Amino acid sequence: MKLLFNWLVYAVAIFLTSYFLQGVHVDSFVTALIVAVVLGVVNTFLRPLLVILTLPINILTLGLFTFVLNAALILLVAHFVSGFFIANFWTALIFSIIFSIVYWLLNIFKGDE
């Protein structure tokens, strides 16, 4: 049940972020649900590998390269999910930052069980 709720919160955060940011388009809430699943899978399996591979540059940039990695992963998801469009890299970078803030705000209302 907790996994389902987190998935819905993730999808709502994607949908709200696309509403606020010009250059990001999500066709429907069902598309946001699909994007949430694909982004979750990418973040679970691909992101840790990429973080390890880019560790030297991440150390040199004091962790700021992580934002670039997040934007690249969001662009990858946008490439594979039809109905989810991101205009360019800078839009993906801003999307990842705003998405993180919106997701954090939505999790405040969730509370602990």
N, C-alpha and C positions, 0 to 999 in steps of 0.2 A: 504494500500500500504506500509506503514511504517513497519507493522508487517511482511509482506512478505520479505521486504528488510532485516530486522533484522534476519529473519530465514535463508536467504541465506548467510548472513555474518557469522552467527553461524556455518552453515554447511561448509563454506569455511575454517573457523578457525579450525574445527575438521579435515577436510581433510588435510590441511597444517601441522597441528601438528602431524598427523599420518605419514606424509611423513618424518618429521624431526626426529622422535623418534622411535628407534628400540624397538620392543616388543609390538607395537600397530599396528593393521592391520584393515584397512577399505577397504572392497571389492570394492566399487564404490562410486561415488558422490551421487547416490540415497540412498545408505546406510548411508552416512554422513547426508543427509537430514532427514532420519528416526531417526538417533541418535540425531540430533538437536531437533526434536519434542519431543522425549521421555525424553531427558535431560531437556528440558524446562518444561515439565509437572512435572518431579520429583523435579526440583528446585522450582517450584511454589507451589506444595502441600506438599511434604514430607520434604524438607530441613528446612522450618521454624519450623516445629514441632520438628525435630531432634536438631536444634540449641537451642530451648527452653529446651528440655530435657537434653542436655549436657551442659547447661550454667555453672554449678559449675566447671566442669573440664575445660571448656573454659576460665573461669576467672582465674583459677589456672595456666593455661599455657599461659596466656596473649594473648589469641586468636589463638595460634598456632594449637589448636585442630581442628580448622575450616578446615585446610588443610587435616587432617585425614578424616573428614566428607566428604569433596569434593571427595577425593579418593574413599571412600566407595560408594558414590553415583554413581561415574563413573563406578566402578566395577559392581554395581547393573544394570546399563544400559547395560553394556557389556554382562551381563548374559542373559538379555531378548531380545537383538537385535542380530539376526543372521547376520553374516558378519562383526561384530565389535568385535575385539578380543584384550584384554589387558593381557599381560603375568602374571603380579603379582601386589601386592599392591604398591610396590615402583615405578613401571612403571606408575601405575595409579596416584600416587602422583606427579611424575614429569610431567605426561601428563596434570594434572589439572593446574599446575603452568605455563607450556609453553602455554597451551591453553588460559589461561587468558591473557598472554602477547600478543599472536597473535591476539586475539579478540580485545584487546585494540588498537593495531596498525591498524587493519582494520577499527575500528571505528573512528580513526583520519581522515581518508580519506572521511568518510561519511559526516561530517559537520552537521550543524543545518539547519533546514528548516525555 
